[in-house]
Amino acid sequence: MIQILIILTLFYFSSAETTYNVQSFGAKSDGKSDCTKAFLSAWGAACAATSPATIYVPQGTYLLGNAYFAGKLCKNTAITIRVEGTLVAPSDYNAIAKSESWLKFEGVTGVSIFGGTLDAQGSQLWACKNSGNACPKGATSLAFYNSNNIMISGLTSLNSQMFHVLIDGCNNANLVNMKISADGNSPNTDGIHVEKSSGVTIMNPDVGTGDDCVSIGPGASNLWIENLACGPGHGVSIGSLGWDSQEAGVQNVTVKTATFSGTENGVRVKTWARPSNGFVRNVLFQHVVMSNVQNPIIIDQNYCPNHESCPNQASGVKISDVTYQDIHGTSATQVAVKFDCSKTRPCTGITLDEVNLTYKDKPATASCANAGGTAAGVVEPTSCL
């Protein structure tokens, strides 16, 4: 019996989770001391652990420059990062703006981030861009590349220079209860961008920003977005797609239970007016409320800003089997439903089911070009399919 207890005790201690406090590695919570090396040292220790590990960030403000959390040499596939404090970028935007990401995870497996606030302090870079001066592109606040089994829960992201959160080349990522905020006039500050990834679930996001609340790029599949609050911003956008002639398609996307408030778009599919072998198929927009949205339902396959790189061409992206079900509310423009599809590869299988959108307390209108499909139930504005 004693031998069994000893064995069980040894097993418990050998399998017990180890916690690495970033302050033990030299991080200071004064918002002034550079904590980048301390965070990376904590990451290195967690990676070297052979049992599940937690990196703990206590309350306070931690100044971080560009930080690269590499999974290539990471033995651990169960790392939790528990954040009670705020991570802040340097006030000089040039300090991180010339890198693609502020906080970058690449090639990791089983990383979970709980809580915390990221503040990239992007307002000065936005002002530079909006003034028309030459400015750096800016950094995405939090990026995961080529990673598996990712969880982000209860994270707040403020004032990103570019995208707030990027999921690129990942499998099985869960983003839950995130709050994302930037000014409505902040350029290119997409809330969550997903591309070349499969099995991504986004639950209960509250997003207000200067660009798309959620944007979906080439190669995204099996994407589920539920209980989204969006505004200000540009809505949920599949695209822009079709810039490259050889491009991975987008398929199996569900956006369920969403509210758009004062946004530029509601649910949008956008493709460049250029030749491409890309596609969009099997998409469901369901249980959506629009409140004073400029373009509640829109497919734009003639995207060609400034008429550069694509004049007089047609989009090669094939759009099919897109369903709009139980969508109601108010449009800020007369045309509440617009399907402007490719003249060479028309949209097919578009379904409108219980759609009711008004403009100034009157029925709105619909506009169709090269779009085919069906309407069911009450559909206002009257379907043009």
Disulfide bonds with the S-S distance in Angstrom:
Cys47-Cys74 2.16
Cys128-Cys135 1.96
Cys213-Cys230 2.09
Cys304-Cys310 2.06
Cys341-Cys347 2.00
Cys368-Cys384 1.92
